[in-house]
Each structure stands twice: as C-alpha cells, then as structure tokens.
C-alpha cells in the first residue's frame, strides 16, 4: 500500500512537471548595470517570459553578470537563443543558451 502511494506521488509530480515545463535559458556576459525588468523586456519581444532572475552576490547584492530566464513556449525560447546569442545589450555581447541542469 505504501509503495503504491509512493508510485502515484512520483507519477503525479512528473505529470505536473510535464504540464508546467518551462525552457530555462542562461544569459551571460551581462553588464552589471542590467536590471531584471530590462532583460525581461528584451526577451518578451519573442514571447511570454515566465520568470527572469539576475543572479546576485549574496554578500554585496550586486549582479554577477548572468541570469536565468524561463519561457513556456519552446519555439520562442529557441528563437531567443538563436537570435540573441552574441547580440549586444548595454555595451556587451550576450551569451544566450539553454541552461544545463544542476548536478
């Protein structure tokens, strides 16, 4: 009985992840002055952005120069990667690619 409940819980979690899958995009080589809403505005030209998070140093609160952006539409996310990788934004050439999962 416990094993059956566990299997159902795992299947339910996987189904929910499938329903709410977002492509996670890494955006690097950002100017330290770029704000989340600025970056989100650029990405939203290609489709709906589910989240945009610039990674900051814990101690100083200053940008580390990279961000992660989530998009639900794979086609729009792929277009973002293709068109914005190497593009200049606030004086710097961005690195834009699909984020790798944490290990």
N, C-alpha and C positions, 0 to 999 in steps of 0.2 A: 504493500500500500504506500509506504513512504517513497519507494523507488518510482512508482507511478506518478506521484505528486511531483517529484523532482523532475521527471521527464517532461511532464506537462509545463512546469515552470520554465524549463530551458527552451522548449518549443515556443512558448508564448513570448519569451524575451527575444528570440530570434525573429519571430514574426513581426513584433513591434519594431525591431531594428530595420527589418526589410521595408516596412511601411514608411518609416521616417528616415530613410537613408539620405544623407547629405554628402556630396563630394567635398572633401576637405582639401583646400588649396593652400599651399605655402607661398607666401610673398616675402621675398628677402631683398636685401640691399636697399632698404628704405631709408630716406632721410630721417634723422632723429626728430625732426620737427613735424613729421606727418602725423595727423590725428586719425582716429578710427573713422570718424564721420567723413573725412576727406577721402580715405581709401575706399570706404563703402560706397561713396558716391561714384567713384570711377568704375568700380566693379558692377554696380547696379545698372550701368549703361548696357550690360549684357544680359541681365536677368535678375530675379529676386535673390537677395542675399539673406540667408537665414541668420548668420552671425558673422561678426568681424571683430577680431581681437588682436590688438597690437601687444606683443609680449614686452613686459617691463621688468626692470631690475627690481628685486624685492626690497633692497635697502634704499636705493635712491628714487625709485618710482619713475626713472627715465626709460625711454624706449630703448630696446636692444636692437632695433633696426630690422625687425621682421614681424610678420603677422600670420594669422591663420584665418581663412575666410571659408565659410560653409555655404554651399548652394545646393538646392534640391534638384535642379534641372541639370542633368549630366551634360547635355548638349551645350547649354550656356556656359557651364564650367569649363568644358573642353575648349570652347571658343575663347574664353578669358585667358586660358593658358597659352593657346596658340598666338593670340594677338597681343597680349601684354608682356609676355616673356621677352626681356630685352628692351622694352619700351621705357622711355624716360618719364619719370614722375618726380617732380620737385628737385630737378637737377641731378637725379641718379638713375642709372639703368636698372630696372627691377628684374629680379629673378622670380619667375612665376612657374610653379609646377605642382603636380598633385602631391599632397603631403604623404609621407610614409607613416605607417602606423608605429606607435611606440613599441619598443621591445622590452 
